[in-house]
Amino acid sequence: MRTKVTSVMSSKSPPKTTQSREDRLKAALKQNLGRRKSQARAKAIKLADEQVVQENDAAASKKPGSPAQEQKE
């Protein structure tokens, strides 16, 4: 024999739990997106810095009288 407890329990509880769950998921997604953006910015800065260093090294090795030129000779 079934009781009517299930209908009483489900009358108003789901909207509150669903809303709070959605709020938690939304907040977690926002944090995750912010973390990913921060990581992407840091990676882009690191790659840009490495590229500048490589360009400076290449430019320095082309200058006459630079240590790289003297070692080759």
C-alpha positions, -999 to 999 in steps of 0.1 A, spaced: 0 0 0 14 34 -10 12 64 12 7 100 1 40 111 17 57 113 -17 33 138 -31 36 159 0 74 158 -1 76 168 -37 51 196 -36 75 225 -29 110 212 -24 122 207 -60 120 244 -70 142 255 -41 167 227 -45 168 231 -83 173 269 -80 200 266 -54 217 238 -75 215 260 -106 230 289 -86 259 267 -73 266 254 -108 264 289 -122 289 301 -96 312 272 -102 311 277 -139 319 314 -135 349 306 -113 361 279 -137 359 303 -166 377 330 -147 405 305 -138 408 294 -174 410 330 -187 437 338 -161 457 307 -172 453 316 -208 465 352 -201 495 339 -182 504 315 -210 501 342 -236 524 365 -216 549 337 -211 549 329 -248 553 366 -257 582 370 -233 599 339 -247 594 353 -283 610 386 -273 640 369 -258 645 348 -289 642 378 -311 667 397 -290 691 368 -290 688 365 -328 694 403 -332 724 402 -309 740 373 -327 738 393 -360 756 424 -347 793 425 -355 815 421 -325 789 404 -305 801 374 -283 781 350 -306 800 363 -337 834 360 -320 827 324 -309 819 314 -345 851 328 -359 
